[in-house]
């Protein structure tokens, strides 16, 4: 394979990861992976730190010695996803292969990869919240939506205190119910929100950031399709039969830890491709999300009944 194709693939991998962080509504969760060690493959090392508590100061002996424990635990990314595409040699237009391949992968990532990242992350948070008894199922109306939202925020603030920024993830229809509440007053404002190095204008509720997400990505459970069965259109994801709609997810901004890595992007020219007289593009993505067990009491998920 020509060296320029190899370098092009490496550059494209970096750009794809950056674009995924910006494009996914859950991209802000990847900012929490700053200290995670990733050396390729499906494993990451996540640091945990703890210290001893305060001790009495002694006027003769001074300070009591404390200890700091820092350890890295290995976690496996369970989502190992990929696709291969072929572009026939004769289908290249005057812009050349690079433009054609870039457009193919961009459309694939924007329309398939990013929605799946969001859906998987939100459904996993819902599953973790369910296991920690941090969920409530309710039928929302304009009369009760605002009251219930305040109640759930207060429950989290009872654990972490006030002043900690929260992210409220909500579909547009539920957001409309909240804004239609007769008691909404001046609780809704607009603020800057940074994600993936870019600033976005977002709405806030009592200074907590609101991330509006397409309803199709906010279900409690999805089937992640293997892409091997069901014909040419197989693959991607779909809600399970028993999945519920998520009304909202509330979590401190620094709690969900999400990682997505384009581990492989290989480009073969038609002379190397043994299957067809076509350019071949292999795309492989690892991703997953974790919330540490001692932080599960800091999240809240509201679903439909």
C-alpha positions, 0 to 999 in steps of 0.5 A, a space after each residue: 500500500 503506498 505510504 501516502 495512503 497510510 499517512 492519510 489514514 492516520 490523519 483521518 483517524 485523528 480527525 474522525 475522533 475529534 469530529 465524534 466528540 464534537 458531533 455527539 450530544 454526549 461528546 462532553 463525557 469524553 472530557 472526563 477521560 483526560 487521565 485515562 491511559 489508552 495504548 490501542 486495542 480494547 483496553 483502557 486504564 482508569 486512575 482512582 485516587 484516595 487519601 486518609 482523612 484529617 488527624 489531630 495536629 500535635 504541638 510537639 510532633 507536628 503533623 500526622 503522616 497521611 497516605 495517598 493511594 493512586 492505582 490504575 484499574 484496567 477496563 475493557 471496552 465492550 463495543 467493538 464495531 466496524 465496517 468496510 466499504 468499497 469504492 469502484 475504481 471507475 466511480 472516482 470523479 475528477 476530485 480524486 479518491 481522497 475527496 470521495 473517501 472523506 465524504 463516505 466516512 464523514 457521512 457514515 460517521 455523522 449518520 451512523 456512528 455518532 447516533 449509535 455512540 449517543 444511544 449506547 451511552 444514554 441507555 447504559 447510564 439508564 441501566 446503571 441508574 436502574 441497578 442503583 435505584 436511581 430511576 423513576 418512571 412517570 407520565 409527565 405533563 406541563 403541570 408536573 414536569 417542572 416540579 419533578 425536574 426540581 425534585 430530581 435535581 434536589 435529590 442529587 444536590 443532597 448528595 453533592 451539595 449546591 454549586 456543582 454543575 449538572 448536565 440535564 439530557 432531555 428530548 425536545 418534547 419533554 423540554 417543551 413541557 418544562 418550558 410550558 409550565 406555568 411556574 417556569 418564571 425566569 429559570 431558563 437562560 442561555 449560556 456558553 457550553 464547551 465541547 470538543 474545543 468548540 463553544 456552543 450556545 445551550 439553554 440552562 435551567 437554574 444554571 444547569 446545562 440542558 442538552 437536547 437530544 433526538 428522541 430516537 437516541 434516548 431509550 432505556 435499551 437498544 439492540 446493537 445489531 451485528 451487521 451480518 444478518 438481515 441483508 444489505 441494510 443490516 447493522 446499526 442499532 434499534 430499540 428493544 421491544 421493552 425499551 422505555 423512553 427516557 424523559 431526562 438524565 441528570 448527572 454532574 458534568 464530571 461523572 460519566 466517563 466515555 471513550 471512543 477510539 477509531 482504532 483502525 482506518 485502513 485504505 487499500 488501493 485497487 491494485 492491492 485489494 484482492 476482492 475487487 478493482 476498487 478502493 477498500 476502506 476498513 473502519 473499526 471503532 472501540 467505545 464504552 462508558 463507565 460510571 464509578 460505583 461510588 458515584 452512582 448515587 449522583 445520577 438520576 434518570 426519569 423514564 416514561 411509565 
